[in-house]
Amino acid sequence: MNAATRSGGRTFWVATRTLLMFTVVLGIGYTLLITGIGQLVFPSQANGAALADENGDVVGSSLIGQSFTDEEGDPLPEYFQSRPSAAGDGYDGTSSSGTNQGPENEDLIAAIAERKTQIAEFNGVSEADVPADAVTASSSGLDPHISTAYAQIQVQRVAEERGLPQDEIEDLVAEWTKGPDLGYVGERVVNVVQLNLALDELEG
């Protein structure tokens, strides 16, 4: 065996050992470490933040929004409505995306105007009372939150549809309202998925 062959063999063996070492350390060890930290510190989020109904059936996640519409895509009046979603056909966890349309895009401007009119009529309010998040999608298309302003214009409709006192619905909205992160980052928002699940449990 000449020197070149021995050198090539050593190089191959060093490369193989390095590959195996990094596979174990980064591919297995790091994965187990991060998974363990997630389960220890953030167990709910690490397991998908699943939401179950009163029967114990998983009905969604508190991290991903849902559309509350009928088979034709019309909004169900007895539920609080989410903001628009550009993820697939709407809130598709495999197709997270925004509209990628700029503020001067004619299609976006037309869609916003149409949505504003529909939401105003659906909730019995003026178009001036319709907040921005009611007519625009989030950047991920999966955000389960709406602004408190959007939640408030829906309270009367939901209360009437469910035959419940309006102040009871307002208390439920307050219960599922989340303050700014760290106390100052962002705005107060309402988790629509959790709110609607609580509504069903309230009547159940």
C-alpha positions in Angstrom: 0.0 0.0 0.0 1.6 3.3 -1.1 1.6 6.5 0.9 -1.2 8.1 -1.2 -3.5 5.2 -0.5 -2.8 5.3 3.2 -3.4 9.0 3.3 -6.7 8.7 1.4 -7.8 6.0 3.8 -7.0 8.1 6.8 -8.8 11.0 5.3 -11.9 8.9 4.6 -11.9 7.5 8.1 -11.6 10.9 9.7 -14.4 12.3 7.6 -16.6 9.3 8.5 -16.0 9.7 12.2 -16.7 13.4 12.0 -19.9 12.7 10.2 -21.0 10.2 12.7 -20.0 12.4 15.6 -22.0 15.4 14.3 -25.0 13.2 13.5 -25.1 12.0 17.1 -24.4 15.4 18.6 -26.5 17.6 16.4 -29.0 15.2 14.8 -29.9 13.3 18.0 -28.4 15.0 21.1 -29.5 18.6 20.2 -32.9 17.4 19.1 -33.4 15.6 22.4 -32.1 18.6 24.4 -34.4 21.1 22.7 -37.4 18.7 22.9 -36.7 18.2 26.6 -36.5 21.9 27.3 -39.7 22.5 25.4 -41.6 19.8 27.3 -40.2 21.2 30.6 -40.7 24.9 30.1 -43.4 25.2 27.5 -45.3 21.8 27.6 -48.6 23.1 26.1 -47.0 24.9 23.2 -44.5 22.0 22.5 -47.5 19.7 22.2 -49.4 22.0 19.8 -51.5 23.8 22.4 -54.4 21.5 21.6 -57.9 22.6 22.6 -60.6 20.0 23.6 -64.3 20.4 23.9 -66.4 19.3 26.9 -66.4 15.7 25.5 -62.6 15.7 25.4 -62.4 15.8 21.6 -59.6 17.9 20.1 -61.2 20.7 18.2 -58.2 22.9 17.4 -55.2 24.7 18.7 -55.0 28.0 20.6 -52.0 28.9 18.4 -53.8 28.5 15.0 -56.9 30.4 14.0 -60.0 28.9 12.4 -62.8 30.1 10.1 -66.3 29.9 11.6 -68.3 29.6 8.4 -70.9 27.3 6.9 -70.4 24.9 4.0 -70.9 27.8 1.5 -68.3 29.9 3.3 -70.8 32.3 4.8 -70.0 33.5 8.4 -72.0 31.8 11.2 -73.7 34.6 13.1 -73.6 32.8 16.4 -69.8 32.8 16.5 -67.2 35.5 16.7 -65.5 35.8 13.3 -61.8 35.7 12.8 -59.8 38.0 10.6 -59.3 37.1 6.9 -56.6 34.5 6.2 -54.4 34.1 3.1 -53.1 30.7 4.2 -54.4 28.2 1.6 -58.2 28.2 1.7 -58.0 29.9 5.0 -56.1 29.0 8.2 -54.4 26.1 6.5 -51.5 25.2 8.8 -49.5 23.7 5.9 -49.8 26.9 3.8 -48.8 29.7 6.2 -48.6 33.0 4.2 -49.8 36.5 3.9 -51.3 38.1 0.8 -48.0 39.7 -0.3 -50.0 42.6 -1.7 -48.9 46.1 -1.1 -51.2 48.9 0.2 -51.5 50.3 -3.3 -52.5 47.0 -4.9 -55.9 47.5 -6.6 -57.1 44.0 -5.8 -56.3 44.5 -2.1 -58.0 47.9 -2.0 -61.1 46.4 -3.6 -61.2 43.4 -1.3 -60.8 45.6 1.8 -63.7 47.9 0.7 -65.9 44.8 0.0 -65.1 43.2 3.4 -65.7 46.5 5.2 -69.2 46.8 3.8 -70.0 43.1 4.5 -68.7 43.2 8.1 -70.5 46.5 8.8 -73.8 45.0 7.5 -73.3 41.7 9.3 -72.7 43.3 12.6 -75.1 46.3 12.3 -72.4 48.9 12.7 -71.1 51.7 10.5 -68.1 51.1 8.2 -66.2 53.6 10.3 -66.4 51.2 13.2 -64.8 48.3 11.3 -61.2 48.0 12.5 -58.3 47.3 10.2 -57.7 43.7 11.4 -61.3 42.8 10.4 -60.5 43.3 6.8 -56.8 42.4 6.5 -55.0 39.1 6.9 -52.1 38.6 9.3 -48.6 38.0 7.8 -48.8 34.3 8.7 -52.5 33.8 7.8 -52.8 31.7 11.0 -53.1 34.3 13.8 -56.0 33.2 16.1 -56.3 36.7 17.6 -58.5 39.7 16.8 -58.4 43.2 18.2 -60.6 44.1 21.1 -62.3 46.6 18.8 -63.3 43.8 16.3 -64.5 41.7 19.2 -66.7 44.5 20.6 -68.6 45.2 17.4 -69.5 41.5 17.3 -70.8 41.2 20.9 -74.4 42.3 20.3 -74.8 40.0 17.3 -73.5 36.9 19.1 -75.6 37.7 22.2 -78.8 38.0 20.1 -78.1 34.9 18.0 -77.5 32.8 21.2 -80.3 34.4 23.3 -77.8 35.4 26.0 -77.4 38.7 27.9 -75.0 41.0 26.2 -73.0 41.6 29.5 -72.4 37.9 29.8 -70.9 37.8 26.3 -68.8 40.9 27.2 -67.5 39.2 30.3 -66.5 36.2 28.2 -64.6 38.4 25.8 -62.8 40.0 28.7 -61.9 36.6 30.0 -60.2 35.6 26.7 -58.5 39.0 26.2 -54.7 38.9 26.3 -52.7 41.9 27.3 -49.5 43.1 25.5 -46.5 40.8 25.7 -44.2 41.8 28.5 -46.8 44.3 29.5 -46.0 46.8 26.7 -45.3 45.0 23.4 -48.3 45.0 21.1 -51.9 45.5 21.7 -54.7 43.8 23.7 -56.1 40.9 21.6 -58.8 38.3 21.9 -58.2 34.6 21.0 -61.2 33.8 18.8 -60.8 30.1 18.9 -60.8 29.9 22.7 -63.6 32.4 22.9 -65.9 30.5 20.6 -65.1 27.2 22.4 -66.0 28.9 25.7 -69.3 30.1 24.1 -70.3 26.6 23.1 -69.4 25.3 26.6 -71.4 28.1 28.1 -74.5 26.9 26.4 -73.6 23.2 26.6 
